[in-house]
Each structure stands twice: as structure tokens, then as C-alpha cells.
Amino acid sequence: MSDIPLVNALVYAGLGVVLFLAAFAVVRRMIPLDLWKEIGQERNVAAAIVAGAALLGLAWIIAATLH
């Protein structure tokens, strides 16, 4: 990449966010229910735990890959 550390950090951060959002969109499609409706309207704690676990897992994988 570039010799400027700030540019490298911004590029990798942007790439990480894009990959994270794309991967979470895939996870949302794989779950057989409307995740946001279950969490927001139905107050489904189990759905919130599943969403949180998916988010953390994806974040760790992407962070390890980009590190």
C-alpha cells in the first residue's frame, strides 16, 4: 500500500467496515425471520443474542484477517 500510515489505516478500516456489512447482510438472509422486527418489536432476547454473536464473530474474523 502506501508509505503513509494514516492512509493505510483508513483504507484498511474502510475495507473492514465494507466486508463486515456485507457479511452481516448474508447472515441476515440466512436467518429465517425478520431479525430487526424480532429484536425491536417483539423484544426477543434470543434474537438479540444471535445477532450480537454474529456481529462479534464477523468482527473478529475480519480484524484478524486485516491485521
PDB file of N, CA, C and O in Angstrom:
ATOM      1  N   MET A   1       0.831  -1.175   0.000  1.00  0.00           N
ATOM      2  CA  MET A   1       0.000   0.000   0.000  1.00  0.00           C
ATOM      3  C   MET A   1       0.885   1.252   0.000  1.00  0.00           C
ATOM      4  O   MET A   1       1.918   1.310  -0.666  1.00  0.00           O
ATOM      5  N   SER A   2       0.462   2.198   0.733  1.00  0.00           N
ATOM      6  CA  SER A   2       1.124   3.495   0.774  1.00  0.00           C
ATOM      7  C   SER A   2       2.178   3.529   1.876  1.00  0.00           C
ATOM      8  O   SER A   2       2.172   2.694   2.781  1.00  0.00           O
ATOM      9  N   ASP A   3       3.077   4.496   1.792  1.00  0.00           N
ATOM     10  CA  ASP A   3       4.083   4.682   2.834  1.00  0.00           C
ATOM     11  C   ASP A   3       3.565   5.546   3.974  1.00  0.00           C
ATOM     12  O   ASP A   3       4.265   5.750   4.966  1.00  0.00           O
ATOM     13  N   ILE A   4       2.365   6.047   3.843  1.00  0.00           N
ATOM     14  CA  ILE A   4       1.782   6.909   4.869  1.00  0.00           C
ATOM     15  C   ILE A   4       0.884   6.055   5.760  1.00  0.00           C
ATOM     16  O   ILE A   4      -0.118   5.522   5.283  1.00  0.00           O
ATOM     17  N   PRO A   5       1.223   5.912   7.056  1.00  0.00           N
ATOM     18  CA  PRO A   5       0.454   5.030   7.941  1.00  0.00           C
ATOM     19  C   PRO A   5      -1.016   5.430   8.090  1.00  0.00           C
ATOM     20  O   PRO A   5      -1.881   4.562   8.211  1.00  0.00           O
ATOM     21  N   LEU A   6      -1.303   6.720   8.083  1.00  0.00           N
ATOM     22  CA  LEU A   6      -2.694   7.155   8.243  1.00  0.00           C
ATOM     23  C   LEU A   6      -3.548   6.708   7.058  1.00  0.00           C
ATOM     24  O   LEU A   6      -4.694   6.294   7.237  1.00  0.00           O
ATOM     25  N   VAL A   7      -2.998   6.791   5.863  1.00  0.00           N
ATOM     26  CA  VAL A   7      -3.728   6.346   4.668  1.00  0.00           C
ATOM     27  C   VAL A   7      -3.974   4.844   4.739  1.00  0.00           C
ATOM     28  O   VAL A   7      -5.067   4.370   4.429  1.00  0.00           O
ATOM     29  N   ASN A   8      -2.945   4.099   5.151  1.00  0.00           N
ATOM     30  CA  ASN A   8      -3.109   2.651   5.298  1.00  0.00           C
ATOM     31  C   ASN A   8      -4.202   2.316   6.303  1.00  0.00           C
ATOM     32  O   ASN A   8      -5.033   1.442   6.052  1.00  0.00           O
ATOM     33  N   ALA A   9      -4.205   3.003   7.432  1.00  0.00           N
ATOM     34  CA  ALA A   9      -5.207   2.750   8.463  1.00  0.00           C
ATOM     35  C   ALA A   9      -6.612   3.040   7.942  1.00  0.00           C
ATOM     36  O   ALA A   9      -7.537   2.267   8.189  1.00  0.00           O
ATOM     37  N   LEU A  10      -6.775   4.141   7.228  1.00  0.00           N
ATOM     38  CA  LEU A  10      -8.092   4.496   6.697  1.00  0.00           C
ATOM     39  C   LEU A  10      -8.561   3.507   5.643  1.00  0.00           C
ATOM     40  O   LEU A  10      -9.736   3.143   5.609  1.00  0.00           O
ATOM     41  N   VAL A  11      -7.654   3.072   4.786  1.00  0.00           N
ATOM     42  CA  VAL A  11      -8.019   2.099   3.747  1.00  0.00           C
ATOM     43  C   VAL A  11      -8.441   0.777   4.378  1.00  0.00           C
ATOM     44  O   VAL A  11      -9.473   0.218   4.008  1.00  0.00           O
ATOM     45  N   TYR A  12      -7.654   0.272   5.327  1.00  0.00           N
ATOM     46  CA  TYR A  12      -7.987  -0.995   5.968  1.00  0.00           C
ATOM     47  C   TYR A  12      -9.241  -0.887   6.822  1.00  0.00           C
ATOM     48  O   TYR A  12     -10.026  -1.833   6.880  1.00  0.00           O
ATOM     49  N   ALA A  13      -9.443   0.232   7.478  1.00  0.00           N
ATOM     50  CA  ALA A  13     -10.669   0.426   8.263  1.00  0.00           C
ATOM     51  C   ALA A  13     -11.887   0.447   7.350  1.00  0.00           C
ATOM     52  O   ALA A  13     -12.900  -0.183   7.654  1.00  0.00           O
ATOM     53  N   GLY A  14     -11.800   1.154   6.254  1.00  0.00           N
ATOM     54  CA  GLY A  14     -12.908   1.195   5.304  1.00  0.00           C
ATOM     55  C   GLY A  14     -13.196  -0.172   4.717  1.00  0.00           C
ATOM     56  O   GLY A  14     -14.354  -0.570   4.592  1.00  0.00           O
ATOM     57  N   LEU A  15     -12.147  -0.886   4.359  1.00  0.00           N
ATOM     58  CA  LEU A  15     -12.310  -2.239   3.825  1.00  0.00           C
ATOM     59  C   LEU A  15     -12.940  -3.162   4.859  1.00  0.00           C
ATOM     60  O   LEU A  15     -13.796  -3.980   4.523  1.00  0.00           O
ATOM     61  N   GLY A  16     -12.525  -3.037   6.102  1.00  0.00           N
ATOM     62  CA  GLY A  16     -13.088  -3.855   7.172  1.00  0.00           C
ATOM     63  C   GLY A  16     -14.563  -3.587   7.378  1.00  0.00           C
ATOM     64  O   GLY A  16     -15.345  -4.520   7.563  1.00  0.00           O
ATOM     65  N   VAL A  17     -14.955  -2.313   7.348  1.00  0.00           N
ATOM     66  CA  VAL A  17     -16.366  -1.960   7.534  1.00  0.00           C
ATOM     67  C   VAL A  17     -17.208  -2.486   6.376  1.00  0.00           C
ATOM     68  O   VAL A  17     -18.298  -3.013   6.597  1.00  0.00           O
ATOM     69  N   VAL A  18     -16.723  -2.353   5.160  1.00  0.00           N
ATOM     70  CA  VAL A  18     -17.461  -2.841   3.992  1.00  0.00           C
ATOM     71  C   VAL A  18     -17.625  -4.362   4.059  1.00  0.00           C
ATOM     72  O   VAL A  18     -18.717  -4.880   3.822  1.00  0.00           O
ATOM     73  N   LEU A  19     -16.551  -5.070   4.380  1.00  0.00           N
ATOM     74  CA  LEU A  19     -16.637  -6.529   4.499  1.00  0.00           C
ATOM     75  C   LEU A  19     -17.573  -6.941   5.630  1.00  0.00           C
ATOM     76  O   LEU A  19     -18.334  -7.900   5.499  1.00  0.00           O
ATOM     77  N   PHE A  20     -17.513  -6.216   6.729  1.00  0.00           N
ATOM     78  CA  PHE A  20     -18.374  -6.505   7.868  1.00  0.00           C
ATOM     79  C   PHE A  20     -19.845  -6.350   7.501  1.00  0.00           C
ATOM     80  O   PHE A  20     -20.658  -7.218   7.820  1.00  0.00           O
ATOM     81  N   LEU A  21     -20.192  -5.262   6.841  1.00  0.00           N
ATOM     82  CA  LEU A  21     -21.579  -5.030   6.464  1.00  0.00           C
ATOM     83  C   LEU A  21     -22.069  -6.062   5.443  1.00  0.00           C
ATOM     84  O   LEU A  21     -23.208  -6.523   5.516  1.00  0.00           O
ATOM     85  N   ALA A  22     -21.212  -6.413   4.506  1.00  0.00           N
ATOM     86  CA  ALA A  22     -21.591  -7.417   3.508  1.00  0.00           C
ATOM     87  C   ALA A  22     -21.798  -8.779   4.163  1.00  0.00           C
ATOM     88  O   ALA A  22     -22.750  -9.487   3.836  1.00  0.00           O
ATOM     89  N   ALA A  23     -20.920  -9.145   5.075  1.00  0.00           N
ATOM     90  CA  ALA A  23     -21.053 -10.437   5.741  1.00  0.00           C
ATOM     91  C   ALA A  23     -22.287 -10.469   6.632  1.00  0.00           C
ATOM     92  O   ALA A  23     -22.968 -11.492   6.705  1.00  0.00           O
ATOM     93  N   PHE A  24     -22.584  -9.362   7.309  1.00  0.00           N
ATOM     94  CA  PHE A  24     -23.777  -9.343   8.153  1.00  0.00           C
ATOM     95  C   PHE A  24     -25.047  -9.393   7.316  1.00  0.00           C
ATOM     96  O   PHE A  24     -26.047  -9.968   7.747  1.00  0.00           O
ATOM     97  N   ALA A  25     -25.023  -8.802   6.134  1.00  0.00           N
ATOM     98  CA  ALA A  25     -26.179  -8.900   5.243  1.00  0.00           C
ATOM     99  C   ALA A  25     -26.422 -10.356   4.842  1.00  0.00           C
ATOM    100  O   ALA A  25     -27.569 -10.791   4.742  1.00  0.00           O
ATOM    101  N   VAL A  26     -25.360 -11.095   4.618  1.00  0.00           N
ATOM    102  CA  VAL A  26     -25.502 -12.525   4.294  1.00  0.00           C
ATOM    103  C   VAL A  26     -26.081 -13.280   5.491  1.00  0.00           C
ATOM    104  O   VAL A  26     -26.954 -14.131   5.324  1.00  0.00           O
ATOM    105  N   VAL A  27     -25.600 -12.974   6.687  1.00  0.00           N
ATOM    106  CA  VAL A  27     -26.113 -13.643   7.890  1.00  0.00           C
ATOM    107  C   VAL A  27     -27.595 -13.335   8.082  1.00  0.00           C
ATOM    108  O   VAL A  27     -28.368 -14.225   8.437  1.00  0.00           O
ATOM    109  N   ARG A  28     -27.998 -12.092   7.852  1.00  0.00           N
ATOM    110  CA  ARG A  28     -29.413 -11.721   7.985  1.00  0.00           C
ATOM    111  C   ARG A  28     -30.282 -12.500   7.015  1.00  0.00           C
ATOM    112  O   ARG A  28     -31.405 -12.874   7.354  1.00  0.00           O
ATOM    113  N   ARG A  29     -29.778 -12.751   5.806  1.00  0.00           N
ATOM    114  CA  ARG A  29     -30.549 -13.514   4.819  1.00  0.00           C
ATOM    115  C   ARG A  29     -30.652 -14.986   5.209  1.00  0.00           C
ATOM    116  O   ARG A  29     -31.627 -15.650   4.858  1.00  0.00           O
ATOM    117  N   MET A  30     -29.670 -15.496   5.923  1.00  0.00           N
ATOM    118  CA  MET A  30     -29.667 -16.901   6.311  1.00  0.00           C
ATOM    119  C   MET A  30     -30.605 -17.184   7.480  1.00  0.00           C
ATOM    120  O   MET A  30     -31.076 -18.312   7.633  1.00  0.00           O
ATOM    121  N   ILE A  31     -30.881 -16.181   8.303  1.00  0.00           N
ATOM    122  CA  ILE A  31     -31.764 -16.364   9.445  1.00  0.00           C
ATOM    123  C   ILE A  31     -33.208 -16.341   8.943  1.00  0.00           C
ATOM    124  O   ILE A  31     -33.581 -15.431   8.203  1.00  0.00           O
ATOM    125  N   PRO A  32     -34.033 -17.331   9.331  1.00  0.00           N
ATOM    126  CA  PRO A  32     -35.371 -17.455   8.753  1.00  0.00           C
ATOM    127  C   PRO A  32     -36.431 -16.502   9.317  1.00  0.00           C
ATOM    128  O   PRO A  32     -37.622 -16.767   9.156  1.00  0.00           O
ATOM    129  N   LEU A  33     -36.046 -15.427   9.959  1.00  0.00           N
ATOM    130  CA  LEU A  33     -37.011 -14.482  10.498  1.00  0.00           C
ATOM    131  C   LEU A  33     -36.507 -13.057  10.298  1.00  0.00           C
ATOM    132  O   LEU A  33     -35.338 -12.834   9.985  1.00  0.00           O
ATOM    133  N   ASP A  34     -37.413 -12.097  10.485  1.00  0.00           N
ATOM    134  CA  ASP A  34     -37.033 -10.695  10.376  1.00  0.00           C
ATOM    135  C   ASP A  34     -36.358 -10.298  11.683  1.00  0.00           C
ATOM    136  O   ASP A  34     -37.017 -10.078  12.699  1.00  0.00           O
ATOM    137  N   LEU A  35     -35.038 -10.213  11.636  1.00  0.00           N
ATOM    138  CA  LEU A  35     -34.244 -10.013  12.843  1.00  0.00           C
ATOM    139  C   LEU A  35     -34.574  -8.704  13.543  1.00  0.00           C
ATOM    140  O   LEU A  35     -34.714  -8.683  14.766  1.00  0.00           O
ATOM    141  N   TRP A  36     -34.699  -7.622  12.803  1.00  0.00           N
ATOM    142  CA  TRP A  36     -34.937  -6.313  13.419  1.00  0.00           C
ATOM    143  C   TRP A  36     -36.334  -6.249  14.040  1.00  0.00           C
ATOM    144  O   TRP A  36     -36.522  -5.616  15.079  1.00  0.00           O
ATOM    145  N   LYS A  37     -37.310  -6.899  13.412  1.00  0.00           N
ATOM    146  CA  LYS A  37     -38.656  -6.934  13.985  1.00  0.00           C
ATOM    147  C   LYS A  37     -38.662  -7.729  15.288  1.00  0.00           C
ATOM    148  O   LYS A  37     -39.287  -7.326  16.269  1.00  0.00           O
ATOM    149  N   GLU A  38     -37.973  -8.841  15.288  1.00  0.00           N
ATOM    150  CA  GLU A  38     -37.910  -9.675  16.487  1.00  0.00           C
ATOM    151  C   GLU A  38     -37.240  -8.942  17.649  1.00  0.00           C
ATOM    152  O   GLU A  38     -37.689  -9.041  18.791  1.00  0.00           O
ATOM    153  N   ILE A  39     -36.184  -8.221  17.360  1.00  0.00           N
ATOM    154  CA  ILE A  39     -35.464  -7.524  18.423  1.00  0.00           C
ATOM    155  C   ILE A  39     -36.218  -6.276  18.874  1.00  0.00           C
ATOM    156  O   ILE A  39     -36.382  -6.050  20.073  1.00  0.00           O
ATOM    157  N   GLY A  40     -36.673  -5.475  17.930  1.00  0.00           N
ATOM    158  CA  GLY A  40     -37.285  -4.197  18.260  1.00  0.00           C
ATOM    159  C   GLY A  40     -38.709  -4.280  18.751  1.00  0.00           C
ATOM    160  O   GLY A  40     -39.045  -3.710  19.789  1.00  0.00           O
ATOM    161  N   GLN A  41     -39.553  -4.984  18.018  1.00  0.00           N
ATOM    162  CA  GLN A  41     -40.980  -5.007  18.357  1.00  0.00           C
ATOM    163  C   GLN A  41     -41.342  -6.136  19.314  1.00  0.00           C
ATOM    164  O   GLN A  41     -42.107  -5.940  20.258  1.00  0.00           O
ATOM    165  N   GLU A  42     -40.792  -7.306  19.066  1.00  0.00           N
ATOM    166  CA  GLU A  42     -41.139  -8.467  19.881  1.00  0.00           C
ATOM    167  C   GLU A  42     -40.296  -8.583  21.147  1.00  0.00           C
ATOM    168  O   GLU A  42     -40.616  -9.382  22.028  1.00  0.00           O
ATOM    169  N   ARG A  43     -39.231  -7.802  21.250  1.00  0.00           N
ATOM    170  CA  ARG A  43     -38.318  -7.841  22.410  1.00  0.00           C
ATOM    171  C   ARG A  43     -37.766  -9.247  22.636  1.00  0.00           C
ATOM    172  O   ARG A  43     -37.704  -9.730  23.767  1.00  0.00           O
ATOM    173  N   ASN A  44     -37.370  -9.892  21.546  1.00  0.00           N
ATOM    174  CA  ASN A  44     -36.854 -11.258  21.590  1.00  0.00           C
ATOM    175  C   ASN A  44     -35.375 -11.227  21.964  1.00  0.00           C
ATOM    176  O   ASN A  44     -34.526 -10.856  21.154  1.00  0.00           O
ATOM    177  N   VAL A  45     -35.080 -11.618  23.196  1.00  0.00           N
ATOM    178  CA  VAL A  45     -33.710 -11.586  23.703  1.00  0.00           C
ATOM    179  C   VAL A  45     -32.840 -12.596  22.960  1.00  0.00           C
ATOM    180  O   VAL A  45     -31.671 -12.320  22.690  1.00  0.00           O
ATOM    181  N   ALA A  46     -33.384 -13.745  22.631  1.00  0.00           N
ATOM    182  CA  ALA A  46     -32.608 -14.768  21.925  1.00  0.00           C
ATOM    183  C   ALA A  46     -32.175 -14.265  20.546  1.00  0.00           C
ATOM    184  O   ALA A  46     -31.052 -14.534  20.119  1.00  0.00           O
ATOM    185  N   ALA A  47     -33.041 -13.547  19.856  1.00  0.00           N
ATOM    186  CA  ALA A  47     -32.676 -12.989  18.552  1.00  0.00           C
ATOM    187  C   ALA A  47     -31.583 -11.941  18.704  1.00  0.00           C
ATOM    188  O   ALA A  47     -30.691 -11.851  17.860  1.00  0.00           O
ATOM    189  N   ALA A  48     -31.640 -11.157  19.759  1.00  0.00           N
ATOM    190  CA  ALA A  48     -30.593 -10.158  20.004  1.00  0.00           C
ATOM    191  C   ALA A  48     -29.257 -10.826  20.304  1.00  0.00           C
ATOM    192  O   ALA A  48     -28.210 -10.340  19.878  1.00  0.00           O
ATOM    193  N   ILE A  49     -29.287 -11.927  21.029  1.00  0.00           N
ATOM    194  CA  ILE A  49     -28.054 -12.658  21.328  1.00  0.00           C
ATOM    195  C   ILE A  49     -27.467 -13.253  20.059  1.00  0.00           C
ATOM    196  O   ILE A  49     -26.253 -13.208  19.862  1.00  0.00           O
ATOM    197  N   VAL A  50     -28.308 -13.810  19.198  1.00  0.00           N
ATOM    198  CA  VAL A  50     -27.834 -14.363  17.922  1.00  0.00           C
ATOM    199  C   VAL A  50     -27.216 -13.269  17.059  1.00  0.00           C
ATOM    200  O   VAL A  50     -26.155 -13.468  16.468  1.00  0.00           O
ATOM    201  N   ALA A  51     -27.874 -12.118  16.984  1.00  0.00           N
ATOM    202  CA  ALA A  51     -27.348 -11.004  16.186  1.00  0.00           C
ATOM    203  C   ALA A  51     -26.024 -10.521  16.763  1.00  0.00           C
ATOM    204  O   ALA A  51     -25.076 -10.277  16.017  1.00  0.00           O
ATOM    205  N   GLY A  52     -25.952 -10.384  18.072  1.00  0.00           N
ATOM    206  CA  GLY A  52     -24.712  -9.940  18.705  1.00  0.00           C
ATOM    207  C   GLY A  52     -23.571 -10.926  18.502  1.00  0.00           C
ATOM    208  O   GLY A  52     -22.436 -10.527  18.240  1.00  0.00           O
ATOM    209  N   ALA A  53     -23.877 -12.215  18.623  1.00  0.00           N
ATOM    210  CA  ALA A  53     -22.845 -13.234  18.410  1.00  0.00           C
ATOM    211  C   ALA A  53     -22.348 -13.228  16.967  1.00  0.00           C
ATOM    212  O   ALA A  53     -21.151 -13.372  16.716  1.00  0.00           O
ATOM    213  N   ALA A  54     -23.264 -13.061  16.028  1.00  0.00           N
ATOM    214  CA  ALA A  54     -22.867 -12.998  14.616  1.00  0.00           C
ATOM    215  C   ALA A  54     -22.002 -11.768  14.365  1.00  0.00           C
ATOM    216  O   ALA A  54     -20.995 -11.848  13.661  1.00  0.00           O
ATOM    217  N   LEU A  55     -22.386 -10.641  14.934  1.00  0.00           N
ATOM    218  CA  LEU A  55     -21.603  -9.417  14.762  1.00  0.00           C
ATOM    219  C   LEU A  55     -20.202  -9.555  15.351  1.00  0.00           C
ATOM    220  O   LEU A  55     -19.219  -9.184  14.710  1.00  0.00           O
ATOM    221  N   LEU A  56     -20.107 -10.080  16.553  1.00  0.00           N
ATOM    222  CA  LEU A  56     -18.791 -10.256  17.174  1.00  0.00           C
ATOM    223  C   LEU A  56     -17.926 -11.249  16.398  1.00  0.00           C
ATOM    224  O   LEU A  56     -16.737 -11.008  16.185  1.00  0.00           O
ATOM    225  N   GLY A  57     -18.519 -12.352  15.983  1.00  0.00           N
ATOM    226  CA  GLY A  57     -17.758 -13.339  15.216  1.00  0.00           C
ATOM    227  C   GLY A  57     -17.229 -12.770  13.915  1.00  0.00           C
ATOM    228  O   GLY A  57     -16.066 -12.979  13.568  1.00  0.00           O
ATOM    229  N   LEU A  58     -18.075 -12.054  13.195  1.00  0.00           N
ATOM    230  CA  LEU A  58     -17.635 -11.437  11.941  1.00  0.00           C
ATOM    231  C   LEU A  58     -16.551 -10.387  12.187  1.00  0.00           C
ATOM    232  O   LEU A  58     -15.574 -10.305  11.442  1.00  0.00           O
ATOM    233  N   ALA A  59     -16.730  -9.594  13.229  1.00  0.00           N
ATOM    234  CA  ALA A  59     -15.749  -8.554  13.530  1.00  0.00           C
ATOM    235  C   ALA A  59     -14.390  -9.162  13.863  1.00  0.00           C
ATOM    236  O   ALA A  59     -13.362  -8.655  13.416  1.00  0.00           O
ATOM    237  N   TRP A  60     -14.375 -10.234  14.637  1.00  0.00           N
ATOM    238  CA  TRP A  60     -13.109 -10.874  14.988  1.00  0.00           C
ATOM    239  C   TRP A  60     -12.429 -11.475  13.766  1.00  0.00           C
ATOM    240  O   TRP A  60     -11.214 -11.356  13.612  1.00  0.00           O
ATOM    241  N   ILE A  61     -13.194 -12.112  12.905  1.00  0.00           N
ATOM    242  CA  ILE A  61     -12.614 -12.714  11.705  1.00  0.00           C
ATOM    243  C   ILE A  61     -12.029 -11.634  10.796  1.00  0.00           C
ATOM    244  O   ILE A  61     -10.906 -11.778  10.313  1.00  0.00           O
ATOM    245  N   ILE A  62     -12.764 -10.573  10.563  1.00  0.00           N
ATOM    246  CA  ILE A  62     -12.290  -9.511   9.683  1.00  0.00           C
ATOM    247  C   ILE A  62     -11.094  -8.805  10.295  1.00  0.00           C
ATOM    248  O   ILE A  62     -10.140  -8.483   9.586  1.00  0.00           O
ATOM    249  N   ALA A  63     -11.126  -8.555  11.610  1.00  0.00           N
ATOM    250  CA  ALA A  63      -9.993  -7.892  12.268  1.00  0.00           C
ATOM    251  C   ALA A  63      -8.736  -8.759  12.184  1.00  0.00           C
ATOM    252  O   ALA A  63      -7.645  -8.243  11.940  1.00  0.00           O
ATOM    253  N   ALA A  64      -8.880 -10.059  12.383  1.00  0.00           N
ATOM    254  CA  ALA A  64      -7.731 -10.944  12.300  1.00  0.00           C
ATOM    255  C   ALA A  64      -7.186 -11.030  10.877  1.00  0.00           C
ATOM    256  O   ALA A  64      -5.977 -11.127  10.670  1.00  0.00           O
ATOM    257  N   THR A  65      -8.076 -10.993   9.919  1.00  0.00           N
ATOM    258  CA  THR A  65      -7.660 -11.054   8.518  1.00  0.00           C
ATOM    259  C   THR A  65      -6.919  -9.797   8.093  1.00  0.00           C
ATOM    260  O   THR A  65      -5.910  -9.873   7.392  1.00  0.00           O
ATOM    261  N   LEU A  66      -7.410  -8.653   8.513  1.00  0.00           N
ATOM    262  CA  LEU A  66      -6.787  -7.390   8.117  1.00  0.00           C
ATOM    263  C   LEU A  66      -5.577  -7.021   8.954  1.00  0.00           C
ATOM    264  O   LEU A  66      -4.805  -6.140   8.575  1.00  0.00           O
ATOM    265  N   HIS A  67      -5.404  -7.677  10.077  1.00  0.00           N
ATOM    266  CA  HIS A  67      -4.283  -7.337  10.945  1.00  0.00           C
ATOM    267  C   HIS A  67      -3.049  -7.884  10.348  1.00  0.00           C
ATOM    268  O   HIS A  67      -1.966  -7.720  10.909  1.00  0.00           O
TER     269      HIS A  67
END
